[in-house]
Amino acid sequence: MNTGKRSIVGRVGDPLVDRLIASADAVLQSDVDVDPDKVEEDHPGLALVTVTSFGLTGKYAGRRGEEIIHYAMGGPMSASGAPDREPLKMGGDLGQYQCGTIAATAVLASLAAARRNGRGVSVDLSNIDTQIMSIDRRMTYLLYCAYRGENVPRSGGYATSIFPGGCRPTLDGHVQVSTLMNWLPRMVAVMNDPEMTALYDDPAWIMNESLPEAADSRLLSWSLQRHKQQAMEEGQAGNWPVTAVNRPIDLLADPHFEARDFFAEINQTIAGPTLQPGAPIRMTDGWAVNRPAPTIGEHQAELEEAEFPARTIGQRADDELPLQGIRVLDMTVIWAGPYATQILGDLGADIVRVDNPWIFPTATRGIFPRPTKEMIADIGGIGGAYPDADPGERPWNRFGLFNVHARNKRSVTLDLRKERGREAFLRLVDVSDVMIENNSVDLMDRLGIGWDEIHSRNPKLIMIRMPSVGLEGPYRSFLGFGVNFEALCGLGAIRGYRDADLSENEGVFHMDAASGSAGAFAALTALRRRETTGIGELVEVAQCENMLNHIGELLMDAARDGVVHGPLGNRHRVHAPQGCYPCRGDDQWVALSVTSDEEWSALVGLLGSPDWAADSELAHVEGRQARHDEIDEHLATWTSAHTAQQIFDLCQQADVPAAPLLHEQEALAEPHFRERGLFAPNGNSEIGIHDYPTHLWRWSGPDMRFEPLPVLGGDNETIFKELLAMTDDEYDVLVEEGHISLDYLQPDGTPY
């Protein structure tokens, strides 16, 4: 994480540090060294981003956090894992990497605001806030609760279904399988199993109560006869989403990442040649590792002698959001792409979302075009997030996974497969600055709106492409959801209970929101460069490569020492003890992480200094790691006699990181979150008004946008007649050809 940086030793008030701050465009800090309340007074024009665990305001401001603490209180940990076991965190330090991406995005947004408005900007970024707004399934689970008035339960790992899938064992590991309605014929064809074929040839298959178990048995038989790479290649050759569950060490020789020349060898000053992840974003001359990670104070003398130019301060202007006047064409699906455009909309961009009314986007607008109330009750979780569990007249406008990132967008409908639809779209290209898409890699070219066509039409437009694994390489056409590609790039293999098989894991969805954040960062970066070059460019955000940077230290361990990383449950590779412990009450838990010997001593004091904890072997982390099971038993006994809030307060007062696990109802009601403005009412006439997660950070910049949610095609007339100045006759032709619709349409032209 520190390649490309220079290092000095000092603090605010030291001459060198003060000179650096005076010339810097932006300052990032993890403590309040530079006063956020006096940015413009003390440092005119500075963009200051302060990153802490709980934020600078709220009743818990200043409290301690760690990865598991952030995920427990802010993320969906309460709904993760088996219902009869302790809740389960994600593997590694994914949440903190995600917070880093958002901090970088906040820096670019603050710099743009400072340039535009001629004054400094202070950002208050809380790691826990970013968990609420952008980690795994949390945002959608919160909206599920707001819509239905109930928490999302822990559903455990693999469960049989009429759509066979999940993490399934192979001869040499596991594969991640996804199957939805439109993929069933592909699954049957790839497997070429007479028994599986017979199950789905039955016209009444969907009513067959024995089908889930029978289909799972056939899928298991198929996977156990293959190595994971073979199963993946066979499945993907038939357009059935099957991906290998790779360990970090497997990725070092993976043919796709080798072909893309992804890994970089850096000659580190002390460690020597080190293989580590390459660029998470590919843009023209836009990413370079030009120096190794520094040693402490390595550049002290160099910078003591250096002259620093004064910070450039823009002309004072009326407060405008950094992307005001920027128009973004949204061609995105499901979660990752729409989340990127949501962030840009929050920052002031005019987002115009384009949907084809003749193609229902499964998983983007719902699992089914028109589910029944009974189907919604059965689906639960992400797929069942409808207000009052009711699909309503137009279910695609009521689906939580779509609505959670739909604010600040305008919606139009066009069938780009038809000439007039494509012509209308290209007129939108003429008046836009950015286009973002995360579809299958060849779709844009097939529709005649690939990079070459777009660039020739509008040379100033920036195109952000967010393929799952890259625009080139052996896996470029692979299909799947985020859970498939998380498995492919190592995340699935490091998450799970230490004593359970990976096949018992449920899917997590870290990749989607993490890729969306990276997409927004990429757009801001390219827009900043366009201010200098005057032309647009193609930017590739390969989602898997972004994810590989989130497990960078594990990949480096594997490359250097051959370490084979597996699930650690809720434990930490270094700190001990760390875990999730039961508390008084129904399904109440607290997360706790001891990061030093001093914190252990403080925790022992809270326990009442029992004899077992006084053992000198436990005074040091090595001893605590060796006896982690024993410590966990004692801690569980202690926490079970208290509420999670009591443990939280006791530990934090003793400077020991801890936090309660918050179910969705608890999170929505949490006073700390309410004080920080993390939730606010939003909606539209078709779904009513509910509480939605708000913005990723608090800042002194202009109020970010929080506009009502659109309905499908609700802005057709405004966009086409007012923005594009179409005549009534031109618009009527679009209507006659079936481009203009408020509904998704069946092949005969009737609404679903």
Phi, psi and omega in degrees: 000354187242010173297148179082004184250159171248155187231135168229169175244127180173183179214165177302131186110334173288143184305315182294315180298317181294323177294320178296317179296320182296333182259348186287146171281326183217149175231130171251137178216152178250008172216170185271067177280314172264126186294114181296335183279351183235029183300306184289328179290315185266332186220072184306133177083000183280142169261112183248123178241117180253120183249117178226175181287309187253355180096171183270349178231171180099163187294340181252015178306134178091352180287161186274147177217160171219177182310308183292329179293314180298316183290326181293314185273324183259327185269185184270035184298326181297337181254014184246133179106185183279144182294338181259014180227179177292146175301161192232133177276168171288163178284160175064210180240045188300322182297322181287325173298317179298319177298324177297318177299317181292323176298318178297321177296319178296323177299311181297319178296320181291320177298317179296319178294319180295318178296318185288321189255352176071028177211158181290161181226134176248129181247132175252104183247117179259132178301321180292322176302318181293333175292316178301317191267344192206016184245132170051228185261010193299313183301315182290324177295322177296320179289325173305314180293317179297324181285320191247351177072024181215154178285160172270119182283158170291124184260357180080197184269233188291136175226142179292156185204162173291345174248091187299139179181202181100190179272113186241141182288150175232185179298328186232019180160234183213159169233154175256123186244132174238131179220122172241180185308311185285349178261353182303312179300326179292317177302312181299318181293317181295315183292326179050045183250116184304322181291318177294319178301316181297324180300318185266351173284339179295121181303335181257029186301325185292342179263359184282106184294337181270356184297314183306313181291319180294317180294321178298320179299318180290321178297317179297318178299320180294312184293324183288352177264005186225152167283156188297323179294319179296314180299319179297313183295321178294315180297312183292329176298332177260017180058036175248122186292093174235127179227149176291144171268098185269143168275159179308321182293331179294332188285339185296331180246017181295132186297329181291312183287333172294314181297328180273359179052047187284312185288142181244139174262119182248131178274089182289148187302315182256317184285342182080198182303124185226128176275128182212165183300148178269209188290130173284343181226132180249120178215164185300115178048038189250357183215119181217138172258099189257002173199152178289171174300138185280158166277162184298124178072015186301328187251020182302306184295318180302315184279335174299326183271347188284153172258135182244127177292153178291150179296136177280129181244127180289169177290138178298132182219171174299145181297122175230146175295150188299335181250016176299132182091354177265133178248134182240126172273122185257107178245039192260165181226159174057264195222309188299306180296311178301329179290323177300315182289331175299314180299316180294324176294320176304325184273007172112353182291148173274108183264122177247108181270132182246121178238148174268115184291348182268355180232107178287123183276090181306134180080336175282312183248010181141159176287327177229151179298319182221079179287153173275168176299324180293320178296318180297320179297323181284325185293308181063184175050220183300315185290343183254018184275082174236144178304126181057024181055033184239123181292336179071189183289320179234090186302329182296340176269357186243005187276124188298319182298328175282314187293333185293339177237023186265349185298158175065020182240151172250145188243128173232161179237136177208143171262101185286355175284344180258150187301314182291328175296317179293320178299317179296321179296318181294333173292327172293322177302320182301330186248021182241161181253327185222144171232131181236134177213151176220043180273184173301149195297333184264356188297315183299317179294320180297327180276355181079024179231036176288180186302317183299316179294316182295315184293322179290329180285317182218091184299342181272351184283138176262130179248117177259116178251134186236066179291157181297313185235359177129156179285339178229166179114162184303331184261011191305328184262008183298143178255156175156171173268178177305321182298328177293314186280336170296320176296317182299323186255027165099348185287323182294332184279346182253006179245139177143169175291144184296332185254017183237154176286150180301333181295345178275356182286144167273165179283145169243166188226050179292325188299322188299300182293325179295321178289323177299319177297318179294324177296319177294318177301316180298319180296316179297321178297312182293323177296321178297318181290327179297333177299333180266315186274331183080001181231158178276179179203164175267126179241129180253120174248087178286116191298322179295322180290326172298318180293322180299330175290340178279349173236033186304318182293329178288321177295322178293319175301314182295318182291321186275319188238003179070023182293133176257108184271137176226187182294140175248008185063235179258008183274170182247151181293334184239306185293149174199140357278157171215137180180187178238120192238145183289148178231172180295134181116172183280116178054047179252135187218157174228141175259142185217139180217117178264116187254002179203164177295327179294320177294324177298316179299320178294321179294321177301320177298320178295328180285350183091020179050057179292159183301318184299326183280344181280354180304126184299334179298331182275356181290344182237151189299327180299319179291323179290324176296318182294332183243033184299319181301315180297315180298318180301320180298315180294318180296321179296324177296318180293311184294329182296340180271001183229164171280160178298323179296321179297315179296318178305308182294315180300311183293315182295325177295334177266008179067033176251122181299127179200158176195150175284149168283128182253118168294168186301316180297322179291320179295317180296334181262353186300121182302323180299315180292321180296319180296328180273000176072036184281345180227144178206153181289142177202176178147206175199184186293339183271341183239349184081189183250130178219168175280133179236150170301146184258243191255159186290330181218160171261143180206169179269004177284183180300151179303127178287157184287148176209063187278159179302159182282142179279165168248155182307122177072008185293343182247015182306306186295318180297313183293310187284322183273322184268309182290313183266356177057037175293145173283166177301322181295317179298317180294320180297326177296319177299321178296313183296326181278357176088017178281327188264118183203151171259000184231156164278140192246143173280166182306331180275003177091357178273150179296151173299000000 
